[in-house]
Amino acid sequence: MIRTRFAPSPTGYLHIGGARTALFCWLFSKKMGGQFILRVEDTDRERSTDASVKAILDAMDWLQLDYDEGPFYQTERFDRYNEVIDQLLNNDQAYYCSCSRERLDALREQQMANKQKPRYDGCCRDKGLKPGDADHLVVRFKNPQEGTVAFNDLVKGPIQVANTELDDLIIRRTDGTPTYNLSVVVDDLDMAITHVVRGDDHVNNTPRQINIFKALGADIPHYAHVPMILGEDGKRLSKRHGAVSVMQYFEDGYLPEALLNYLVRLGWSYGDQELFTREEMTHLFSLEGINRAASTFNPEKLQWINQQYLKSSDLGDIVELVEARLAHLGIQVDDDHDIAPVIDLYRERVKTINELADSILYIFEEFEAFDEKAAKKNLKAAALIPLRKLLDAFTTLDSWQASAIHAVIHDITAELEINMGKVGQPLRVAVTGGSFSPPIDMTVELIGKPKTLHRLQRAIDYIEQKTG
């Protein structure tokens, strides 16, 4: 059975690159009828934090990248790693090393001065050191000194590295903790991982890990190294390019389906198709379809995709998200207020849930100022009489329903013998601050009588001050 794993390090939040790797692992396992495992590689105790672990789990949950097993934590498996290290020591496939940091630094400087690749020189390889022979002993893996490591990367193609290019890497630190390359191999072995899909910053680790697999007599997984994501300036993606944590996109009002759609197209393609349902992604995805070249992160493209999902998603789901955003802003929507028609109208014009919520804030709270262009066109001397008549009629209106409000507006247009726009548009600007809203009778009903009367008086005062 196909088994993939996503194995983030909780030394920071889950970012775009990690989320894309998780998605590719998830899609491949789902397409192949396999299993997807979540593993938290938290052996870096100094930099790993509980907050980062929570952020990773929250992001996986928000993106609905469900895992069949896990999360497993490496810090809970130290006994197993040390068991394997002891096995390698007993089989003469690893050894103790007493080289000091000073010696290693000096060796590195000398090699670089000689324009050589910095690498451990095997000083302790044949010393036969035992625990207690020296302070601060580490354990190193005995890398083969002859031959090559060859594997077929499912994205990059055939890769071959001479063993002479690889040194004897440390597999246990002086404090007794295992290192990344050893822990990863043991985890992949114990968890029966068949396919390792990860960023191509790990390509250099793969030959080392393959040699450890071979030393343990284990089957070697297939590897697929995904190219990195770059900013639009061609440099490695960072916060200055908009590469924030995945949960920041949640905070900013993006839809998880839209973010996944954007991520799957960030380095994978299926013809010219831009928008994919989750089912289409799963059916069409293949590791072979991943581009070998680096991808470029484009925030505007992400916004466009999110806008398409806002337009096409179930209206009830969008209403729930907008109400949650309003609640975050301290605004509770009354049960008797149906804001769905308003949201349905505005979602055609915005890019995020946050923009959508901001667009209808005028229903619930006062706006600071009239839109300058809308006020110049509609709040002028000719609007004073219609607005005063509206204020008088609305003050005595008992039934604050759209139908009754519509009747008032209609009666005033008939009385003044002017078209609806001469009454409706000044009213719209007066109560919303701008020139766009749902049908004005519905808008006024949602805003409510007290706010409507207050805003009409405010608009009248504005015109009188401007024209007086």
N, C-alpha and C positions, 0 to 999 in steps of 0.2 A: 504493500500500500504506500502511496505517495504521502510523505510527511514533511511539511515545511515548518519553519519556525521564524518568529520575529523576536530579536533579542536585543532590545535597547539597553543602554547604560543610563541609570538614573542620576546622571551628573548635571542634568539640565532638563528642560521641558522637551516634549516631543515636537520636533519641527517638521517642516514640509518634506525634507529629504527622508526622514525616518518614517513619516506617514506614508509616503509613496512606496518605500520598501515594504512596509507592512501590508499595503494594499496589493502589491504585486505577489507577495507570498500568499496572501489570503485568496486572491483570484485564482492562482495556479492550483492551490490545493482544492478549492471548490470545484474548479473545472474538471480536475482529474479524479474527483470523488475521494480525495484524500483527507488528511487531517492537518489542522493548523495549530501550532503550539506557541504560547507566549512565554518567554523566558526573560527574566530581569537580571542583567549581568551587573551585579552590584558589588563586585569584589574590590572596587576602588573605594575603600571605606572612608577616606578623607573627603572625597568629592560627592559621594552618593548621599542623597537626602530623601527623607520620607515624602517631602513635598513634591519632589520630582517623580517619585514612584506614583503618587496619587495623580499627578498631572498626566502621566503616561496612561494609566488605567482609565482616567476620565476621557481622554482623547479617543482611546480605542472604543469605549462605550458610546461616545457621541457619534463616531463615524460608523458604528454598528459593525465593526470588524470583530465578529465573535470568534472566540478560540475554543478548540475542542479540549485542550488540556492547558493547565497552568492557571495563574502565573506561577512559574517556578523561580526560586531565588537562589543564586549561586552561593550566597553567604550561608545558606542552610545545607550546603553540600560539601563543605570543606573536608569532612572525614573521607568522603568518597574520592576527592581529588588527591588527598594525601595517600590513600590506599594505592592509587594508580602510580603516583610518584615513587612510592616505596617499591612497587612492582618493577618499574623501570630501573631503579637503583640496583635491585637484586639481580636483574637480567643484564647488568652492565650496559644499559642503554641510557644511563644518566650518571652524573657524578657530582660530588661536592666541590665547590670552588671557594677559595678564600681571598680572591683578588679584591683589593681595596678600591674604593671609589677613586682615590688619588691615582692608583696605578692605571685604572681604566680610562680616566680622563687624560692622563699623559699619553697612553697608547693611542687614544683617539686623535689627539693633537698631532702626534707624530705621523699617523697614517694620513691625516688630511694634508699635512705639510708635504708629504710624499705623493700627494694626489692619488692616494689609495682609498678604496671604499672602507669606511670605518666599520670594523667588525672585531669580535672577540678572537684572540689569537690561540685559544686552546691551551693556555698556560697550565691549567690545573687538570687537563683532560686525563693524563696518565699518572697523576700523583697518588691516586688511591686514598684520598683523604676520607676520614671517618668523622662522625659527629663528635665534637669535643677536641678535635685536632687544632682548631683555630676558632677565634671569635667571628661572629657575623658570617657564617657559612650560607651560601646559596646553593641551590641544586640546578645544574644545567643539563639539558637534553643533549645526548651524543648524536649530533646530526651526522648522517653518512658523509664520508669525505670523498666519495667517488660517485659517478653516475649522474643522472638528471632526474628531476621531478617534472612529469608531463601530465597535463590534464586538458580536457576539452571544455573550455568555458562556454556555457550555453548562450551567452551574449557576445563575448569577445572572440570566441573561436579558440583554436589550439594555443596553449601557452606551455613553454618549456623553460625550466630554470636549472642551471648546473648546481649541484650540491656544494661545489667550491664557492659559490656565491652566498651560501647560507652559513651562519656561524652557529655555535652552540648556545641557543637561547636559554635564558633563565626560566625555569618552570616553578621554582619555589623561592620566595624571597627570604631575607634573613629573619623576618618575624614569623616565618612558618606559613604564610599565606600563599596560595597558588597564583600564578600569573594568568593573564587572559588566554594566551594560546593553548595552554594545557587545559584550562577549565572548559573552553569552548569544545575542544576535541572530546573530552570525557562526556560533556553534556550531549553533544550530537551523537555520540556512540550509544549512551544509555537511553536516549530518547528515540533511537532508531530513525534519525533524520535522514531522509533520502535526497533532499534537494536543499542546498543552502543558497538562498537568494539574499544578497546584501550589496552594500555600496562598494564601488570599485576602489575605495581607499583601503579595502581589505585584501586586494589582490596580492600584495607582497606577503601577507600572512599565510595565504593558502598553501604554498609549497611547504612551509614549516609545519603546518597542521597536517598535511598529507603524510609527511614523514613520521609524525607522531602516531597517526592512524596505522601506518605500516608497522611501526615498532610494536603496537598493541595487537597486531594480527587482525585488524578490524576492516570491514568493508568501508570504502571511501565514498562519501556522498558526491552527488553531482553538484557543480558550482555554477552560479550565474551571478556575475558581478555587474551591477547596474551603474551606468555612468553618473557622474555628479550633476548637480543642478547649479547653473551659473546665474548671476545677475545679468541685467541687460547691458552692463558694461563689460561683460566677459569674465568677470572675476568671481571667485567662489561665493556662493550665496551667503548673505549675512543679514543682520537686522536692518542695515541701511537700505537693502533692496526690498524691504517689506517682509522678510522671512521671520515672522514672529512665531510664537508657539501655536500649535494647532488650536488650543482652547481660546486663543486670542481671536481667531476667526469666528468662533462661537460668540464671544463677547461682542464682536463687531457686526453681528447680524447676518453671517453667511449661513447657508443651508448645508448640512453635511453631505447631502446627495450632490450638490453642486461642487463642493470641494473635492469629493472623490472623483467626479467626472473630470475636473480640471487635472487632478493628479494622474489619472490614468492616461491622459493625453500628453503628459509631461514626460515624453520619452518612449511612448508607445503609440501606434496609430493603426487604424483600420480604414484604408482608403482615405477619403476626405471627410468622413463622418466626424462631427464634433461633439454631438450630444448622445450619451449612452445611458440607458437604464442600468441598474445594478445587474439585472438578468442578462442584458446584452453584453456588458463587460465580462461577466463570468463565462458566457458562451463563446465569445470571440477572442478572449485574451490568450496569448501564448508568450512564452519566454523568448522564443525565436523572433517575435515581433518587436522586441525592445530595441530601440536604436542604440548603436554603438557610440555615437557621438553624445557629448554633453547636451543637456537641455537648458533652455533659458526661461527663467521665471518671469512671467508677465502679469503684473497685478491687474491691468486693464482687461486682459482676457478672462481672468478669474471673475472679475466683476460682471462681465458680459454673460458668462455662463450662469452666474448666480441670478442674474436678471431673468434669464430664460426659465430657470426653475421657479422663480417667484411668480411668473406669469402662468405657468402650466401646472403648478402643484395644486393639490386639493385645497379649496378655499378655506375649509374648516381648519386645516392644519396651519395655514398662514395666519388665520385669525387668532389661534391659540398662541402662536409665537409672538404676534404683535401684542397681545394682551399680557404675555409674560414680560415683554420688554417694557411696556407701560408700567407694570407693577414694579419693575426694577427702578423705574423713575419716580415711584411713589404715587402712581395713578391707578386707581381701581375702577374698572369699568362696571357700571351698574348692570345687573342682569336684564333690566328692561330696555337697555340701549343695544340695539342691533347695529353693530358697526361693520358687519360683514359687507354690505353694499359699498360702504366708503372704502374699505380696504381693497375690495375687488377693483374699484376704480383707480386707486392710487398705485396699486402694484404694477400697473402698466408703465409707470413713470419713474420708478426708483430701482436701485441696484441691491439694496440690503434691507433686512428686517428693521434695522435701526433707522434707516432713512424713511421707511414706511411709517414707523411709529412717530418719528419727528414730523412727518407731513400732516398728521392728524392731531397733533398736540393742541391746536387751536380749539378743538372741541372741548378740551378739558381744562385748559389754563390760558391765561391772558398772553397774547403775543406782545412783543416789545414795541413794534412799529409796523406801519403799513408798508407793504411792498411799494417802493418808490415809483416804479413804472405803472403799477396798477392804480395807485392813488392819483397820479398825475392825469390818468385817462378818465377815471370814474368818480373821484371825489372832488368835484368842482361845483361851482355855484348852481349849475342846473340840477344838481342832485339834491340840493337842500330841501326843496318842497317834497319830493317823493320820500326822502328819509324821515322828515318830520311827520308825514302822514303815516308811514309805517310804524314809527315810534308810538304815535297816539293809538293806532289800531291794535298793535300788539299789546299795549299796556292793558287794554280792556278785554283782550281775547281770553276766554275761559278754557277752551279746548286747545291745548298745545300739541296738536297733531298736524302732520304734514298736509293733510287735506284742508284743514281749516286755515293753515298758514298760506297755502296756495290760493285759497279763495280771497284772502286779504290782499295778496299781491295782485291778483287779477282785478279785483274791484278798484284798486288805486290806479292801475294802468288804464282802466276804462274811464274812470273819473277824470284823469288828467289827459286822456286821449293821446297817450304815448305808447310806444311798443314795450314789450316785456323787458328788453335789454336795458331800457332807461331806468327801470326800477330794480330789476333783478341783479344787475352787475354792481351798482353802488351798494346794494344790500350785501352782496357777496363779499366785496372788499371790506365793508364795514365790520362784518362779523367774523371773517376768516383772516383778514390782513392781506389776502392775495386775490388773484383773478380766477383761480381754479378751485373747484370743489364739486362734489356730487350735486344733483338737482338742489336748487336753493331751498325749497321747502323742506326736503329731508335734512339738509345741513342745519337749518335753523332749529328744527325739532331736536336734533342731536345736541346742539349747543345748549339748549334750554332757555327758558324765558328770562331769568335774571341776567345771564351773561349777554343774551341778545339785546335786551333793553339797554344795558350798560354800554355795549359796544356801538349801538346806534347813536347814543348820546355822544359818545367819544368821537365818532365820525362827523357828526354835526358840528361839534366844537372845533374839530380840525379844519373843516371847510370854512367855518365862520372866521377863524383866526387867520387862515390863509388868504381869504378874499376880503376880510374886513378892512 
